[in-house]
Amino acid sequence: MPRYIIERQYFVPMFEHIMIDAPTFEDACRQAVDDLSQLWSEEAELCFDDARPTTVTYAVQLPDDYKPDEEQDEFGIDRPLSSLLYCAGLDPLSIPNEFGGTRAEAGEPGVGFA
């Protein structure tokens, strides 16, 4: 039976109301999304009520001959699944839209340990 490593994410919005002086609305928006220009304050809040559904963001299929004991590095230390997901040279799977992703189809990596 095929085995897969899947990255899933659950997005919880963080919001903050900020005031920005700028010559145009577009300049104000640029400043608002620039985390260095507009540092997040301690007033920022997580909003679990508006959380998005869990989505699949990246996935690979393990080779048929993959053995679980291969999850250790050369020192016998267990490798995290993220290293298999992103560093093992496995091709990303196309994620069906119903599971929330078009990133792999566009050739973009997930948000994890890319």
Contacts in CASP RR format, 6 or more apart in sequence:
PFRMAT RR
TARGET T0000
AUTHOR 0000-0000-0000
METHOD contacts of the structure
MODEL  1
MPRYIIERQYFVPMFEHIMIDAPTFEDACRQAVDDLSQLWSEEAELCFDD
ARPTTVTYAVQLPDDYKPDEEQDEFGIDRPLSSLLYCAGLDPLSIPNEFG
GTRAEAGEPGVGFA
2 61 0 8 1.000
2 62 0 8 1.000
2 64 0 8 1.000
3 61 0 8 1.000
3 62 0 8 1.000
3 66 0 8 1.000
4 59 0 8 1.000
4 60 0 8 1.000
4 61 0 8 1.000
4 62 0 8 1.000
4 93 0 8 1.000
5 59 0 8 1.000
5 60 0 8 1.000
5 62 0 8 1.000
5 81 0 8 1.000
5 84 0 8 1.000
5 85 0 8 1.000
6 56 0 8 1.000
6 58 0 8 1.000
6 59 0 8 1.000
7 56 0 8 1.000
7 57 0 8 1.000
7 58 0 8 1.000
7 59 0 8 1.000
7 82 0 8 1.000
7 85 0 8 1.000
7 110 0 8 1.000
7 111 0 8 1.000
7 112 0 8 1.000
8 54 0 8 1.000
8 55 0 8 1.000
8 56 0 8 1.000
8 57 0 8 1.000
9 54 0 8 1.000
9 55 0 8 1.000
9 57 0 8 1.000
9 111 0 8 1.000
10 51 0 8 1.000
10 52 0 8 1.000
10 53 0 8 1.000
10 54 0 8 1.000
10 55 0 8 1.000
11 51 0 8 1.000
11 52 0 8 1.000
11 55 0 8 1.000
12 46 0 8 1.000
12 47 0 8 1.000
12 48 0 8 1.000
12 51 0 8 1.000
13 46 0 8 1.000
13 47 0 8 1.000
13 50 0 8 1.000
13 51 0 8 1.000
13 52 0 8 1.000
14 40 0 8 1.000
14 44 0 8 1.000
14 45 0 8 1.000
14 46 0 8 1.000
14 47 0 8 1.000
15 44 0 8 1.000
15 45 0 8 1.000
15 47 0 8 1.000
16 40 0 8 1.000
16 41 0 8 1.000
16 43 0 8 1.000
16 44 0 8 1.000
16 45 0 8 1.000
18 32 0 8 1.000
18 38 0 8 1.000
20 28 0 8 1.000
20 31 0 8 1.000
20 32 0 8 1.000
20 38 0 8 1.000
22 28 0 8 1.000
22 30 0 8 1.000
22 31 0 8 1.000
31 37 0 8 1.000
31 38 0 8 1.000
32 38 0 8 1.000
55 99 0 8 1.000
55 100 0 8 1.000
55 101 0 8 1.000
56 95 0 8 1.000
56 99 0 8 1.000
56 100 0 8 1.000
56 101 0 8 1.000
57 95 0 8 1.000
57 101 0 8 1.000
57 103 0 8 1.000
57 110 0 8 1.000
57 111 0 8 1.000
57 112 0 8 1.000
58 85 0 8 1.000
58 86 0 8 1.000
58 92 0 8 1.000
58 95 0 8 1.000
58 103 0 8 1.000
58 104 0 8 1.000
58 109 0 8 1.000
58 110 0 8 1.000
58 112 0 8 1.000
59 85 0 8 1.000
59 92 0 8 1.000
59 93 0 8 1.000
59 95 0 8 1.000
59 104 0 8 1.000
60 84 0 8 1.000
60 85 0 8 1.000
60 88 0 8 1.000
60 90 0 8 1.000
60 91 0 8 1.000
60 92 0 8 1.000
60 93 0 8 1.000
61 90 0 8 1.000
61 93 0 8 1.000
62 84 0 8 1.000
62 90 0 8 1.000
63 90 0 8 1.000
71 78 0 8 1.000
71 79 0 8 1.000
71 84 0 8 1.000
72 78 0 8 1.000
72 79 0 8 1.000
73 79 0 8 1.000
82 112 0 8 1.000
82 113 0 8 1.000
83 113 0 8 1.000
84 90 0 8 1.000
85 113 0 8 1.000
86 109 0 8 1.000
86 112 0 8 1.000
86 113 0 8 1.000
86 114 0 8 1.000
92 104 0 8 1.000
92 107 0 8 1.000
92 109 0 8 1.000
93 104 0 8 1.000
94 104 0 8 1.000
94 105 0 8 1.000
95 101 0 8 1.000
95 102 0 8 1.000
95 103 0 8 1.000
95 104 0 8 1.000
95 105 0 8 1.000
103 109 0 8 1.000
103 110 0 8 1.000
104 110 0 8 1.000
END
